[in-house]
Amino acid sequence: MNLWLDAARQTVVSYRNMIDASVSQLGDEELFQRPAEGINSVAIILRHLGGNLRSRWTDFFTSDGEKETRDRDTEFLDWEGDRQSLIEAFDAGWSALVDALASIDHENVHQTVLIRGEPHTVPQAVTRSLTHVSYHVGQIAIIARMVHTGQWHWLTIAPGNSQAHNATTWGTAASRGVHAENDHGKRDLGGNKEPRRKR
C-alpha cells in the first residue's frame, strides 16, 4: 500500500509544480483570457479543478464525492473576482486532495467510498482523481502557452536539450523534469516568483 500511496502523493506534488510553473508565467489578463470562443481559460480550469477536488475529497470517507452543495456548471463560467480570490478557491480544493491523501492508511484504505453514488475502492477513487487532474494540467500548460506573450520558460526538457538533460540528471529524481525537483511546498501562483528554468 505504501508504494502506490507514496507514488500518488509524489504525483500530486509534480502536478502542482506544473500548474504553478504555468500560471506564474501568466499576467492577470492572460490568466483570464480564452484562447478562442468556446475554449476555457486557465482561470476557468483552475476554478473547475478547485470545485471538483473540494467536492471529491472533503469528508470523502463519510459523504459522496459529488456534494449537494457543488454547482459544477458555474465552474465553467468566467471568474468574476480577482487573481487572488481565484487562487484561494483553487487552493481550497487542492488542499482537500492533499489532506485526504495524507489521511489514508492501512486501516482505512480498504473502505468503500462513493462518487455520484457509485462505489469505489480508495485506490480507484485516487486513480480517478489523478487522471482527471492530469487531463486538466495538460490543458493548462497548452492554453497558457497559447495566450502568453513573450518568452516561455519550458516546463519539460526544452527542444534540443534532451542529451544534455540526460547527461546531468541520469539516475536522479531530477531526470523526470522540473516537477520532480521540489518535493516540498508549492510555487507561487500569484505570479510573484520566477519559475525555475529547465536545464
KELO-777113 format. One record per residue (C-alpha): residue in one letter; x, y, z. Coordinates in steps of 0.02 Angstrom, whole numbers, padded with zeros to 5 digits, always signed. Example, Ala and Ser with C-alpha at 12.3 -4.5 7.8 and 13.67 -1.06 7.14 Angstrom:
2
a+00615-00225+00390;s+00684-00053+00357;
! end
This chain:
199
m+00000+00000+00000;n+00139+00120+00045;l+00215+00107-00128;w+00062+00160-00227;l+00010+00289-00099;d+00182+00369-00095;a+00181+00370-00285;a+00010+00454-00285;r+00069+00588-00163;q+00226+00620-00265;t+00122+00633-00423;v+00011+00763-00341;v+00165+00866-00299;s+00228+00855-00478;y+00060+00907-00550;r+00051+01055-00432;n+00225+01108-00481;m+00175+01102-00664;i+00019+01206-00631;d+00119+01333-00532;a+00255+01343-00664;s+00124+01377-00798;v+00016+01501-00703;s+00163+01600-00633;q+00212+01648-00810;l+00042+01724-00848;g-00009+01903-00815;d-00183+01934-00749;e-00256+01967-00921;e-00178+01808-00990;l-00239+01705-00843;f-00419+01750-00881;q-00404+01751-01070;r-00495+01621-01175;p-00384+01570-01321;a-00538+01554-01433;e-00726+01558-01419;g-00790+01408-01325;i-00619+01364-01255;n-00588+01378-01068;s-00462+01499-00997;v-00331+01441-00873;a-00433+01530-00739;i-00588+01428-00781;i-00491+01266-00772;l-00421+01314-00602;r-00597+01357-00544;h-00661+01189-00604;l-00519+01090-00527;g-00541+01179-00362;g-00727+01142-00359;n-00704+00962-00412;l-00568+00922-00286;r-00656+01009-00143;s-00812+00907-00179;r-00722+00743-00206;w-00605+00746-00057;t-00695+00839+00083;d-00756+00707+00206;f-00729+00577+00070;f-00745+00428+00187;t-00915+00484+00253;s-01000+00577+00109;d-01023+00559-00077;g-00888+00640-00183;e-01018+00738-00279;k-01079+00856-00143;e-01254+00928-00148;t-01177+01099-00121;r-01072+01087-00279;d-01131+01184-00432;r-01023+01109-00568;d-01097+01211-00710;t-01042+01376-00633;e-00863+01312-00627;f-00855+01337-00815;l-00909+01519-00809;d-00783+01661-00811;w-00719+01701-00637;e-00787+01868-00580;g-00660+01900-00443;d-00475+01941-00449;r-00324+01829-00464;q-00300+01810-00277;s-00479+01754-00244;l-00467+01628-00386;i-00306+01555-00317;e-00382+01543-00144;a-00532+01446-00214;f-00416+01331-00310;d-00304+01305-00159;a-00453+01254-00053;g-00488+01110-00172;w-00307+01062-00191;s-00283+01061-00003;a-00432+00944+00014;l-00344+00821-00103;v-00178+00834-00013;d-00258+00815+00159;a-00361+00666+00101;l-00208+00576+00034;a-00118+00610+00198;s-00262+00531+00294;i-00261+00365+00201;d-00178+00224+00298;h-00178+00035+00309;e-00335+00038+00416;n-00449+00140+00303;v-00378+00102+00131;h-00499-00045+00112;q-00654+00060+00140;t-00778+00093+00001;v-00812+00272-00049;l-00947+00343-00162;i-00935+00460-00311;r-01105+00506-00384;g-01174+00354-00293;e-01051+00234-00375;p-00947+00128-00255;h-00758+00148-00272;t-00613+00071-00181;v-00497+00204-00111;p-00363+00165-00243;q-00496+00180-00379;a-00552+00349-00313;v-00373+00411-00303;t-00333+00350-00479;r-00492+00427-00548;s-00449+00594-00471;l-00267+00594-00526;t-00320+00551-00703;h-00441+00697-00702;v-00308+00813-00634;s-00180+00759-00764;y-00305+00792-00904;h-00330+00971-00847;v-00146+01002-00807;g-00108+00966-00989;q-00243+01089-01040;i-00171+01222-00925;a+00003+01201-01000;i-00059+01212-01179;i-00179+01357-01153;a-00051+01453-01052;r+00070+01443-01198;m-00065+01496-01320;v-00112+01655-01226;h+00060+01703-01161;t+00155+01844-01245;g+00345+01842-01233;q+00471+01710-01186;w+00405+01546-01119;h+00503+01450-00990;w+00492+01266-01033;l+00405+01154-00908;t+00488+00998-00976;i+00650+00967-01069;a+00674+01108-01193;p+00692+01063-01377;g+00869+01012-01416;n+00915+00985-01234;s+00875+00801-01214;q+01054+00737-01216;a+01118+00872-01100;h+00974+00841-00981;n+01008+00655-00976;a+01193+00683-00951;t+01167+00794-00798;t+01018+00710-00715;w+01031+00524-00757;g+00985+00411-00612;t+00909+00551-00507;a+00733+00614-00474;a+00778+00770-00572;s+00784+00663-00729;r+00594+00666-00727;g+00595+00854-00752;v+00566+01015-00660;h+00414+00944-00573;a+00513+00814-00478;e+00645+00932-00411;n+00543+01006-00269;d+00452+00885-00156;h+00408+01017-00026;g+00299+01170-00038;k+00223+01250-00192;r+00267+01380-00318;d+00179+01546-00309;l+00026+01552-00422;g+00013+01738-00392;g+00150+01770-00520;n+00274+01841-00394;k+00413+01714-00420;e+00511+01668-00574;p+00487+01485-00617;r+00646+01385-00624;r+00716+01361-00797;k+00738+01186-00862;r+00917+01129-00878;
! end
